[in-house]
Amino acid sequence: MLSNLRFSIAHFLSMIGIESIIVKFTKTRELILIPDNFGHGPIYYSIKSKHQQITDILIEYICDIAQNEILDIKKYVSLKTLEYDLPEMLINSSLIIDKLLSVVLLSQDNSVHFGIPQGQLPIKITNDYALCNFENFTISEGETIPLIVEHIPFKISIRIGTASSINLISAILECKNKEIYRTDIIEHIITQKWDQAKLWVYFYTLLLWSNLLILFFVLTTKNIIFLCLSLIINCILLIWEGIQFRIAGKAYFESTMNIVDLIRFYTTTVFILLRYFSIEYTTLTWIMITLNIIRGFTGFRAFGNTRYYIRLLQMCIMRMKDFLIIFIYATLSLGLMNSVSGNIEALSYQSLWSSPFGLIVGQTDQFSETSIVQIVTYILAVTTNMIIMLNMIISILADVFDEFQLSAEIYNFSEMTEVIMEIEQILSIWKMSDDFKYLHVCSHAYDKSGNEWKGKMIDIRDFIRDKFLNNDLKPLFDENKKQIMATEVKIKSLDEKVAANFKSVDGNIANIENKMNSFENRVGNIEGKINDIQGNIQTILSILSK
């Protein structure tokens, strides 16, 4: 620690952006991530300082710790930093944040227990302790099944309507990496908050549908009671929207449905007042009832089986909007050609739009075939609108459905998160205190959700991944790997033999060199002795010559 605020060296390196030192410590696994006095780890400061590379390195490091190390103090403290840093990490939207979230839901003791669950699985319990007794999830009577207990190793805000809970849900919605919705931890957080918010969701849905029902009675009767009830319900809905606007601010108008809500309230209120004075405008009534019906559709988000189709309908409309421009142009063009070929002097809605559009549902009475031009026009109309355009619409919708199936899990939980966010904003007016606790989840040890039919594309993808790759290709790859490893062993053995032979040859050469050196030394000694003898002889001859 470098200060009384519990800042570590990793905190300062993350703020300054010294990547090389952080990489060095992560490779040696000597880096320990600890929270400071504010509860933030080094990742928080790297995000705030916009050092994305360091952020990714630290996320990868925590992911490696969560996967490969036992639950010791190092692992516990490192994961504890996510308690306050998770919202910032989600907003940062790192490409590997989903990888981290997929491994931080830890098994409590890495073992399977047999028991009778208290209710429908998975069962969620929150408390102040990192560990939870298995008996808290089970009862004593019944047939036992294999169960496993998992937990989030850091506390999360579990009370909806609090500032921390709103911050967490907002961060999930803002995350650009939508793969986080496929991770168990995010799914458990969303479903845990959904369980708390669902009564409010049902209440709001009841208001929307009650408003539609009462408007029906307002249109069919002139009873003032229904007018008053409709006005009261719309005032409640307006207060609901007003609270959201107070919390969200300008961001409130970024949602198209919020704008529809405001227009819906205005038109409904004007309609009720005019109805009270027996004044009726058909256009205003049509707009009012259409907007209320559109808003009523959103009530189906409260139910898991219908939430799926609401999002699919939205996707179909969004994906078809560009095609509809071409379709409208083609229909108007065919209507104009039909009017010209039939010598119709006054162009009308019937001739320009209704006649060519009716071809889609088989209405051909408006097309005459008394001349060549009319016959050609009729053939073009049938070919274009009835065959080409209709089949293109079917193809587009089929592609949208396949695409939706691939991301259905993401759309489902993102839709739930948006609804939870609305409820959180409403409940925030009570200014409840934050409540951080550990989340424990008991689920079946072997049965996993998602085994139901999910569509053609996902079925093909699962077949390729689970059957073709694992059962067909993987054995071939494993066999090739074994052969390659056997070849490597043989090559290594040959290398060792060659190295031994070279070593033996090197030893023999060294011995020969030593012997040559010894021989050279001996020759040198002999030459020295000969030189000495020659010197002595020269001395003797010189003496004799005197």
N, C-alpha and C positions, 0 to 999 in steps of 0.2 A: 504494500500500500504506500502511495506517495503523498497522501494527504488525509486529513481527518474526514474527508468525504468518500473515502474508500476507493479513490481512483487508482487503477492499476496501470502498469506500463502498456498493456493492451489497449486501454482506453485512450491513452495519449497517442499511441501509434495509429489507432483508427481515426482519430481526429486529424492528425497531421497528414496521414496518408502515406506512411512509410511501408510500402507493400513487401519489400524484400525481407525485412526482419520478421514480419508476420508469417510469410511463407516458410521461412527457415524454422520457426518454432512449431508451426503446424505439421511440417514434415517429420520432425523429431517427436511430435506428440507431447511436447513439454508445455504447450500453451494452455493455461487454465483461465477460463472465462468466468468472471465473478461479477455480480451486480454491485453497483455503487450504492451510496446512501439514498439515491433517488429510485433505486430498483432497476436501473438501466445497465445493460451490458455493452461491450465494445461495438456490437452491431448497430445499436441505436445511434452512436456518434458517427459511425462511418456513413450511415444513411443521411443523417443531418448534414454532414460535411460533403455529401455527394461523391463519396469514393466507392463507386459501384463494384469495382474489381475486388476491393477489400471486403465489401459486404458479401459477395458471392463466395469468397474464400472462407470467411467465417461461417457462413451457412453450410457450406460443404463440410467444414471441420466439425460442426455440431452434429450434422447428419452422420458423419463417420463415427463419432463418439456414441451416438444413440444406437447405432447398428452393431458395433463391434466390441464395445466394452461392457463389463458387468456394471450393475447399479451400485457404484461406489460414490464417494464424495465428489470426485471430479465430474462424473457424469451428472450427478444430481445438481451440483452448482451450475454447470454449464446450461442445462435445460431450464434451470430456475430463472435464467435471464429472459426467457420468453414470456414470463408472467406479465411484464410491463412493456416488452418490446414487440410482442406479436402484432398489435395493430399497425405499428410503423413498418414492420416487415411485410405485412400484407399490402399496405399502400405502396410500398416500394416495388412490389410485383416482380421480384427476381424470377428468372427462368427456372430456378431450381427450388423455389419455395415449396412447391408441391411435393418434391422429393423429400424435403425435411419433414413436412407435415405428415407424410405417409409412414414415418418411422418413430414419431414421438409418442404415439399411443403404445404404452408399454404393458406387457403382461406382468401381473403382480408377482407371481412366483414361477413362471414358465412351466406350470403343470396343469393338468386337467383334473377337475373335481367332479364328483357325481352328486347330484342333488335334485330336489324338486323346486323349480323356480316359483317365486311368489306371484308372478303375473306373466304377461306376455313379454317375450324376449324381443329386443334387449332391454334389460332393466337398468335404470340409471339412478345412482345415489350420489349426493353431494355432501361432503363434510369437511371438517378442518384438518383432516389427517391424510397423509400421502398414501397410507395403506388402509385397507378395509377388510373386515372379516367376511369370509365366504358365507357364514350363517346369516348375514344381513340380507342376502338375496334369496334365501331358500326357506321352505317350510318343511315340517317333519313328516307329513303324510303324502303318499302318492308314489308314482313310478319315477325312479331317478333317471336323469339324462346327463350326458357329459357337458360340463359347463366350464367356461374360462372367464376369469376376471381381469379386466384391463383398466388402466388408469392414466390420466394425463398427469405427468410429473411436475406440473406447476399449477398454481391456482388461476382460475378464470372468474370473470364477473358473471355470476349466475342469476342475479336479480334483474329482471327486465324493467326498463324505465329509468335506470340509473345512468349517470354520465358515462361511466366506464363501459356499461353494456351497450349504450348507443354508439360509443366510439368503436367498440369491437365489431358490431354489426355493420356500421358504416365502412369500416376498413375492409370487411369481407366483400361488400358491394363494390368498393372502389378498386379492388384487386384486378389487374388486367390479366393475370394468369388464371384463367377459368378452370384449370385442372385441379385447383384446390378443392372444388366441390366434389371431386371423386375420392378425396381422402377421408378416412374414418373419423379423424378428430373434428374436422369441420362439419361433417354430417351429424356427429353426436352433439356438437355445440348448437347447431341449428335446430335439431329435433328437441333438445332440452329446452330451448327458449320457446319453441313452437308449442310445447306442452303447457307452458305458462300463459301463452298469448292466445291459445285457440278459442277460449270462451269469448274473448273480445272480438276475435275474428268472426265467430258465429253471430255475435250480437250485431256487428256491422253488416254482415250479409243479410241478417233478418231485417234490418232497417231498409236496405236497398230493395229487397223483394217485397216488403210490406208497402213501400212507397209505390212500387209498380201496381200492386194489387189495389191499393186505395185509389190510385189514378184511374184504374179501370172503372171503379164504382163512380168516380167523379164524372167520367165521360158518359156513363150510362144512366146516371141519376142526377138529380139536382139537390140532393140532401146536403145541407150545410155542415152536418157532422163530418162527412168525408172531406169536405174542403178544409175544415179546421184540422183534422187529423193529418192530411197531406201537408199543410203548412207547418205543423209542429214537427213532423218527421224531417222535412227539408231544413228547418231551422237547426235541428240536431245535427244533420249532415253538414250544414254550413259551419257550425261550431267545431265539428270534427276537422274540417279542412282548415279552419282558422288556426287551430292549435298547431297543425302541421306547418302552416305558413310561418307561424311565430317561431318555431324551432328551426326550420330549414332556411328561412330567409329567401333570398333571390333564387336559390336552388330549387325552390318549390315550383317555379314556373318552367323548369327544364323538363318536367314530366308532362307529356301530352294529355294524360288522363286527368291530371290536376286542372288543366285548362278546361277540359270537357266538363269537369265537375262544376266549375264556376259558371260556365255558360248554361249548364243544365239547371243549376239552382235559380239563375236569373229568369230563364224562360219558364220554369215551373211556377215560380212566384207570380210572374206576370199573368200566366194562364189562370192561376187560381183566382187572382183579383178580377180579371175580366170575366171569369166564369161566375163569380159572385154577383156581378152586375149583368149577367146574361148576355155578355158580349163574346163573340167567338170569331177567331181568325183561323181558318183551316191550316194555313202555312205555319203559323206559330204553334198550333196544336201538334202538327206533324213533327216539327223540329223538336218540340218538347218531349214527345213520347219516344222519338228515335234516340235522343240523348239518354233518356232514362233507361231504355232497353240496352243500349251499349254499356252504360254503367252497371246495369244489372248482370251483364255477362261476367264482370270481374268478381261477382260473388262466388262463382264456381271455383275460385282459387282456394277457397276454404277447405276443399275436399281433395284428397289425394288422387282419386280416380278421374275427376273432371279437370283438375289443374293442368294435367297433361294436354288436354285438347284445347284449352284456352290459349296456351302458348303456341301450339301448333297452328291454330287459326291465325294468330298474329303473324307468325312467320310466313304463312301462305300469302297473306295480304301484302306483306312487305316485299316478298320475292316476285309477286306478280305485277307490281305497280308499273314497272317499265314495259312489260309485255302488254298491259292494258292500253297504254298509249298507242301502240301499233295496232292493237285490236280495234280501238275506237276509230282510228284513221281508216283502217280497211273497211269497217262497217259503213262509215259515212260515205266513203268513195263508192262502194257498191250501191248504196241508196241513191246517190247522185246519178250513177250510170243507169240504174233502173228507171229513174224519173225521166232522163233524157231519152232513153230507148222507147218509153211509153208515151212520149210527147205530153208529159204532165207539165202544164204551164206554171201552176203555183206549187212551189216547194213547201212541204209540210213535215212535221215530226213523223207522221205516218210513213211518208215516202222516203225520207232520209235515214231514219233510224229503225223504226218499228219493223218494217218489212224485211230488211237484210238481217236484223238481229233475230227475227223470228225463225230464220232458217235453221238456227242451232237446235231449236226444239221441234223442227219439222213443219213449220207453217210456211207453205209455198203458195198460198192463194194470191198474194199480192204480186207475184211475178207472172207476167203473161209471156206466152211463147208463140206469138202470131207473126213474128218476123225474124229474120236472121240475126239482127242486132239484139233482139230480146232473148233469143235462144243462147247466143254467145254470153250475154250478161248473166243469164240464169246459170249456165255452166260455170262461169267464173265465180259467181256467188256461192254455189254449192261447194265447189272445189276449195275456195278460199276459207269461207267461214265454217262450213259444215265438216270439212275433212281436215284441212291443214291447221286452222286456228284451234279447233276443238281438240285435236290430238296433241298440239303443242301445249295447251293448257294441262291436259292429262299428264304429259311428260314432265312438265315443270313441277306440278304438284307431287308427282311420284319422286322426283329428285329431292324436293323439299322434305318429304316424309322420310326418305332414307337418311338425309342429312340430320334431320331432327332425331331420328332413332339413335344415331351415333352419339349425340350430345343430350339425350333425354334426361340423364341423371343430373347433368349440369343445369339444364333448364328448370328441372323440378325444384332443386334446392335453392337456386337463385331466385325463383319466384317466391318460395317460402321466406327467403331472407328479406325480400322487398316488403312482403306483408308484415313480417315481424318488425321491420323498421317503422312502418306506419303506426303500429301499436306502441312501440317504444316511445315514439314522439308524443303520442297521446298521454301515456302514463307518466311522462317526464314532468308534467305540471304538478305532480305531488312531491317532486324533489326528494325522492327516496335516497337513502344513503347507500353507498357501494357495499357489495358483499362478495368477497373473493373466497372461493372454496375449491377443493379438489373434486374432480368429476371421476366417478368410478362406473364402469360399464360391465355388466354380466351378460354374456351371450353364449349361444350354443358353440361348443368347441369345434364342431365339424360342419354343421349346416351354415352356409353363407347365403346372404340375400343376393338376389340377382340371377337366380336360376330360371326365372320365368322367361317366356318368349319375348324377345326384345326387338324382333324384326329381322328381315332378310340380311341386311348389311352386317349387323352385329353377329348374326349367326354364322355368316361366312367368315368374318374376321376371327371369331372364336374357334371355328373349325380349323382355319389355317394355323392359328397360334397353338391351340391345345392338341389337335389331332395330327395334322399334317406335319407341323414342325417338330412336335415332341415325339410322335410315334414313328414317323417316317424319316424325316431328315436328321433329327438329333442322333438316332442310332448310327446313321452313316457317318456323321461328323465324329461321334465318339470312337467308332472303329478306325476312321482315318487318323484320329488323334493318337490312338494306341499304336497304330503302325508307325506313325511319325516318331512317337516316343521310343519305340523299339529300334527304329533306324538310328535315332540320335544316340541311344545306348551303344549300338554297334560301332557307330562312328567314334564315339568317345573312347570305346575299348581299343579301336584301331589307333586312335591318336595316342593313347597311353603306351601301346606296344611300340609304335614308331618313336615316341619320345624316349622309351626305355632303350631301344636300339641305338638311337642317337647318343644317348647318355653313355652307353657301353662303348661305342666307337670313340666318343670324346675321351673316355677313360683310357682306352688303348693308345690313342694318339698322344695323350699326356704322358703315358708310361714310356712310349718310344722317344718322345722329346726329352724326358728325364734321362733315359739311357744314352741318347746322343750327347746330351750335355755332359754326362759323366764320362763318356768316351772322349769327348773333346778335352775335358779337363785332364784325363790321363795322358792324351797325346801332348797336351801342353806341358805337362810335367816331364815327359820323356824328352821333349824338345829342349826344355830348360836344362835337364841333366846333360844332354848332348852338347849344348852350348857351354856348359861348365867344363866338360871334358876337353872340348876344343880349346877353351881358354887356358886350361892347364897345360895342354900339349904345346900351345904357342909359347907359354912361359918357359917350359922345359927346353924347347928349341932355341929360344933366345939366350938361355943360360949356356947351352952347349956351344952356341956360335961364338961366345966370348972366349 
